[in-house]
Amino acid sequence: MVSFAEATAVKALDSHHYVANFPDEWCIGSVPHGGYVTSCFLSATALHFSTTHAARNQPHTITLHLTFLRRTALGPARFSIRDVKLGRRTSTVHVSLTQGSDAATAEPSVVGYLTQSNLRTEEGLSLPTHWSLHPAPSPLLSIQSLRSGDDKNWALAPPLYPKFRKAANRVHFYISRHGQLAPAMVDEWICFSQPEEKFKQESLGFVVDQFPQIVEIYPGTLPASSTPATNNLEKAADKGWKKETEKPNWYPTVLLNFDVKKALPEEGVEWLFVRVRAKKIENGRMDLEVVVLDEGGALVAVSNHVCLILSAERNMNRSEKGEPNKAGKGETKL
């Protein structure tokens, strides 16, 4: 089993080029999970600023904007970094992900801009905004009650399509026993499925893209008598949640950005709270707004996505390992 740290590990080829390897178990179908790929961008940029620009002491990505141009593939992945602006407080780089046997001619699959700073040494004007989640999420008895299954408001959600959504098997979602607070919204507590794994700064790319799919728990998509609002979620899965034999959807990311508000402890954290909400789902496309809080309720990150809603067949049109783009030049099979 490849751990998250191993799956997101990057190595330097030179001062501005880095390589990672995308394993099958961090995929959705045949395509590496978009949030996992985002975390690899964070890892490559963190390595770049801990080596090439170590003197700047800017270890943290504070903003990220990625555009997913083409599907990625299993196997080696190259990250090319161009320094756009190097500053005293913040620095911005352009990062491009390519795959394929010919690095000189490979077209980028994902491109983005990342801004670095130091969240632990930032200083300047601060004002209270009195912001809070609305509506307020169901209260949590305690973190310990989640693992034990004793919390009266939160319970472990059964996996949907675990053979197709392999990356989702690497975390546990705990969702409200009483149902969601709005039709196109999901609240969750999330942890890695392996207790020894913790969420660290580079994990945030994965966290903001890992949640039960709104489309699949939208009111009316499940029988009313067997929604996740029941206390026994496993029973709900047997009766109402879609089965592995049914055809799942695929939700490829077109655009993902986020703004990091807080540095996680160096040793990482076991639990994070995530709220995901869509403003419009129409014609096979949806937006997502994602808010991440720590155990104490402090704001960690906010993120926005644009996603497509496609059939799994579009995903499983598997390309050769490391050769993701078989369409004509400038075209994509997405």
Beta strands, then each sheet from edge to edge (+ up, - down):
strand 1: 11-14
strand 2: 17-22
strand 3: 27-28
strand 4: 31-32
strand 5: 60-68
strand 6: 75-86
strand 7: 91-98
strand 8: 110-117
strand 9: 154-156
strand 10: 171-176
strand 11: 185-192
strand 12: 249-250
strand 13: 253-260
strand 14: 272-277
strand 15: 281-282
strand 16: 285-293
strand 17: 299-308
strand 18: 310-311
sheet 1: 1+ 2- 6+ 7- 8+ 5- 13+ 17- 16+ 14- 11+ 10- 9+
sheet 2: 1+ 2- 6+ 7- 8+ 5- 13+ 17- 16+ 15-
sheet 3: 3+ 4-
sheet 4: 12+ 18-
end
